[in-house]
């Protein structure tokens, strides 16, 4: 029974390492600043609740 617990805990640790590595490299590859550079929304449209900056 103890062997099953050790196997389960080891598997969860391995999943955490793989998931952490995946997230680390995805955050490096996907530049989050591109969203503000490509789709610029002014501060006034955010405060009014508008979803698009070209409403008029």
C-alpha positions as CSV (number, residue, x, y, z in Angstrom):
1,X,0.0,0.0,0.0
2,X,2.9,2.4,0.8
3,X,4.3,1.6,-2.7
4,X,1.1,2.9,-4.3
5,X,1.3,6.1,-2.3
6,X,4.9,6.7,-3.2
7,X,4.1,6.0,-6.9
8,X,1.1,8.4,-6.8
9,X,3.0,11.2,-5.1
10,X,6.0,10.7,-7.5
11,X,3.6,10.9,-10.5
12,X,2.0,14.1,-9.2
13,X,5.5,15.6,-8.7
14,X,6.5,14.7,-12.2
15,X,3.2,16.2,-13.6
16,X,4.0,19.4,-11.7
17,X,7.5,19.6,-13.1
18,X,6.3,19.0,-16.7
19,X,3.4,21.5,-16.3
20,X,5.7,24.1,-14.7
21,X,8.2,23.7,-17.6
22,X,5.5,24.0,-20.2
23,X,4.1,27.1,-18.6
24,X,7.6,28.6,-18.2
25,X,8.4,28.2,-21.9
26,X,4.9,29.3,-23.1
27,X,5.2,32.5,-21.1
28,X,8.5,33.2,-22.7
29,X,7.3,32.4,-26.2
30,X,3.9,34.3,-25.9
31,X,4.8,37.9,-25.3
32,X,1.9,39.4,-23.2
33,X,2.8,42.9,-24.2
34,X,1.7,42.2,-27.8
35,X,-1.9,42.3,-26.8
36,X,-1.7,46.0,-25.8
37,X,0.6,46.9,-28.8
38,X,-1.7,45.2,-31.4
39,X,-5.2,46.0,-29.9
40,X,-4.8,49.4,-28.3
41,X,-7.7,50.5,-26.1
42,X,-7.6,54.0,-24.6
43,X,-8.2,54.6,-20.9
44,X,-11.4,56.6,-21.6
45,X,-13.0,53.7,-23.4
46,X,-12.1,51.3,-20.6
47,X,-13.7,53.6,-18.0
48,X,-16.9,54.0,-20.1
49,X,-17.1,50.2,-20.5
50,X,-16.7,50.3,-24.3
51,X,-15.3,47.1,-25.9
52,X,-14.0,48.7,-29.1
53,X,-12.0,51.9,-29.4
54,X,-13.6,52.8,-32.8
55,X,-17.2,53.3,-31.5
56,X,-17.1,57.0,-32.2
